[in-house]
Amino acid sequence: MYRLYIILKDRTDPPTNDELAIASAEKVLDTEAANAYLGRVEAASANLLSLFAKQSQENAVSKI
């Protein structure tokens, strides 16, 4: 859910008619669009994981 939140939070424009149709199951998401979406989700996850790793390292250094 967090991954989806990050993608939606970064949007500056409202959803398109196609996106609304896909969300309401009136239209099937094609393979190319699904792969593009999953790529954005993976990028957001990688950013999140790197931030947690950096935070963990900073906390370990500050406790020494």
Secondary structure as the mmCIF struct_conf table of DSSP 4:
data_model
#
loop_
_struct_conf.conf_type_id
_struct_conf.id
_struct_conf.beg_label_comp_id
_struct_conf.beg_label_asym_id
_struct_conf.beg_label_seq_id
_struct_conf.end_label_comp_id
_struct_conf.end_label_asym_id
_struct_conf.end_label_seq_id
HELX_RH_AL_P HELX_RH_AL_P1 TYR A 2 LYS A 9
TURN_TY1_P TURN_TY1_P1 ASP A 10 ASP A 10
BEND BEND1 ASP A 13 ASP A 13
HELX_LH_PP_P HELX_LH_PP_P1 PRO A 14 THR A 16
HELX_RH_AL_P HELX_RH_AL_P2 ASN A 17 ALA A 23
TURN_TY1_P TURN_TY1_P2 SER A 24 ALA A 25
BEND BEND2 GLU A 26 LYS A 27
HELX_LH_PP_P HELX_LH_PP_P2 VAL A 28 ASP A 30
HELX_RH_AL_P HELX_RH_AL_P3 THR A 31 SER A 62
TURN_TY1_P TURN_TY1_P3 LYS A 63 LYS A 63
#
